[in-house]
Amino acid sequence: MVKVTMTCQHRLQALEIDDTLIGDDKEMLEDLVVAAINDAVSNVESTVQEKLAGLTSGMGLPPGMNLPF
């Protein structure tokens, strides 16, 4: 119903709101926007972790040492 597109630098690129939500309860729409943004941030964080894991896997870092510090 609400879709957010965000870069890995946490910049909001796009916000799409389903036409059926326009005119509905304002608080519900606000909650959906907040949930969509939080979901996008979570997806960014997991994508960044995956990319860093791939980059650091060949570095031979000691166990438990994570980047960035």
Backbone bond lengths (Angstrom), bond angles and torsions (degrees), N, CA, C in turn:
res aa  C-N    CA-C-N  psi(-1)  N-CA   C-N-CA  omega(-1)  CA-C   N-CA-C  phi
1 M - - - 1.442 - - 1.529 111.08 -
2 V 1.342 116.10 -36.79 1.463 121.56 174.47 1.516 106.83 -127.98
3 K 1.336 116.80 128.55 1.461 121.56 -178.55 1.520 109.10 -125.07
4 V 1.336 115.16 132.85 1.456 122.14 179.17 1.518 108.36 -118.87
5 T 1.332 116.67 135.70 1.464 121.96 173.15 1.522 107.13 -114.59
6 M 1.355 115.40 126.89 1.452 120.69 -174.08 1.528 109.55 -134.96
7 T 1.337 116.55 145.57 1.460 120.51 176.01 1.527 109.32 -82.45
8 C 1.323 115.82 171.27 1.467 120.16 178.27 1.530 112.16 -73.34
9 Q 1.311 116.76 -4.27 1.467 121.11 173.15 1.531 110.84 -98.12
10 H 1.325 116.10 15.66 1.463 124.22 178.77 1.529 113.14 63.10
11 R 1.312 116.98 31.23 1.462 121.06 175.59 1.520 108.44 -97.02
12 L 1.306 115.55 127.51 1.454 121.50 178.81 1.526 108.58 -73.55
13 Q 1.344 116.83 122.54 1.459 121.01 -179.57 1.514 112.21 -99.53
14 A 1.327 116.24 -35.85 1.457 118.99 -176.79 1.523 109.96 -152.73
15 L 1.308 114.67 151.59 1.461 122.82 175.61 1.523 107.03 -137.01
16 E 1.334 115.94 119.60 1.461 120.78 179.04 1.526 108.64 -115.80
17 I 1.326 116.37 128.78 1.461 122.17 178.42 1.518 107.88 -119.73
18 D 1.331 115.28 125.27 1.467 121.20 179.40 1.526 109.38 -58.49
19 D 1.319 116.38 135.74 1.469 121.95 -178.12 1.525 112.77 -56.80
20 T 1.330 117.43 -28.58 1.468 119.77 -178.92 1.519 112.42 -68.47
21 L 1.332 117.61 -17.40 1.466 120.75 -179.79 1.524 112.55 -84.46
22 I 1.314 116.96 -22.06 1.456 119.99 -179.29 1.529 107.87 -66.86
23 G 1.298 115.99 124.79 1.457 120.80 -179.42 1.521 112.66 96.81
24 D 1.338 117.40 -12.24 1.463 120.10 175.47 1.524 109.57 -76.10
25 D 1.271 115.26 -170.77 1.456 123.14 179.93 1.533 110.77 -57.97
26 K 1.327 117.37 124.09 1.463 123.18 -177.98 1.515 111.38 -60.65
27 E 1.322 117.85 -42.87 1.462 121.22 -178.47 1.525 110.96 -63.84
28 M 1.328 117.46 -39.05 1.452 120.70 178.85 1.527 109.95 -63.93
29 L 1.324 117.75 -43.55 1.456 122.07 179.16 1.527 110.23 -62.35
30 E 1.319 117.28 -43.84 1.461 121.01 177.88 1.531 111.02 -60.80
31 D 1.327 116.82 -42.62 1.460 121.17 178.70 1.528 111.24 -63.35
32 L 1.333 116.75 -40.08 1.455 120.47 178.92 1.529 111.59 -66.19
33 V 1.314 117.33 -38.77 1.465 121.18 177.76 1.525 110.00 -64.78
34 V 1.313 117.22 -45.37 1.467 121.35 178.35 1.529 110.32 -60.73
35 A 1.319 117.39 -44.35 1.466 121.37 179.42 1.530 111.02 -62.86
36 A 1.325 117.27 -40.76 1.461 120.96 179.73 1.528 111.09 -65.65
37 I 1.321 117.00 -40.91 1.465 120.70 178.64 1.526 110.11 -66.59
38 N 1.314 117.65 -44.09 1.461 120.75 178.46 1.525 111.35 -62.27
39 D 1.320 117.44 -37.95 1.454 121.37 177.41 1.530 110.19 -65.89
40 A 1.316 117.17 -40.76 1.465 120.92 178.34 1.526 110.67 -63.82
41 V 1.325 117.73 -42.40 1.465 121.30 177.75 1.527 110.26 -61.37
42 S 1.327 116.53 -43.22 1.455 121.01 178.33 1.527 110.90 -61.64
43 N 1.329 117.20 -42.52 1.464 120.79 178.00 1.524 111.68 -64.76
44 V 1.329 116.89 -38.12 1.465 120.97 177.32 1.522 109.51 -62.25
45 E 1.325 117.23 -46.75 1.455 121.31 -178.55 1.526 111.37 -60.38
46 S 1.323 117.65 -44.06 1.461 119.70 -179.57 1.530 111.11 -68.79
47 T 1.330 117.93 -36.44 1.463 120.88 177.27 1.525 110.72 -64.90
48 V 1.311 117.00 -43.42 1.467 120.95 179.06 1.526 109.91 -63.32
49 Q 1.329 117.97 -43.22 1.467 120.98 178.23 1.518 111.25 -60.69
50 E 1.335 117.39 -42.73 1.464 121.08 178.88 1.525 110.98 -62.67
51 K 1.332 116.50 -43.74 1.467 120.37 -179.27 1.523 110.45 -65.46
52 L 1.340 117.58 -42.76 1.458 120.74 179.04 1.521 111.30 -65.79
53 A 1.318 117.50 -38.08 1.458 120.92 179.01 1.528 110.09 -61.71
54 G 1.309 116.60 -40.40 1.457 120.61 178.14 1.519 112.39 -66.89
55 L 1.319 116.55 -37.10 1.464 120.72 -179.38 1.521 112.11 -73.49
56 T 1.326 116.84 -38.06 1.462 120.51 -174.87 1.521 113.58 -89.18
57 S 1.327 118.21 -7.13 1.462 120.17 -176.09 1.526 112.35 -63.79
58 G 1.300 118.78 -32.34 1.452 121.67 -178.96 1.512 114.72 -91.89
59 M 1.336 117.74 4.53 1.457 121.24 -175.95 1.527 113.25 -85.46
60 G 1.318 118.51 -14.01 1.455 120.81 -179.46 1.512 113.73 68.57
61 L 1.311 117.49 37.95 1.462 121.14 178.64 1.521 110.05 -72.29
62 P 1.328 117.13 148.42 1.465 120.13 177.27 1.529 110.73 -62.40
63 P 1.344 117.53 150.36 1.463 120.26 178.31 1.523 111.67 -56.71
64 G 1.302 116.05 137.78 1.470 121.54 178.56 1.514 114.04 88.08
65 M 1.320 118.42 -10.37 1.454 121.04 178.75 1.509 108.10 -88.70
66 N 1.308 116.37 113.33 1.459 121.86 -177.24 1.507 111.31 -111.52
67 L 1.322 116.15 144.23 1.455 120.97 174.18 1.507 108.29 -108.97
68 P 1.283 122.29 148.30 1.464 125.85 -9.26 1.509 110.61 -72.82
69 F 1.314 115.34 158.10 1.466 122.21 -174.42 1.471 112.80 -67.89
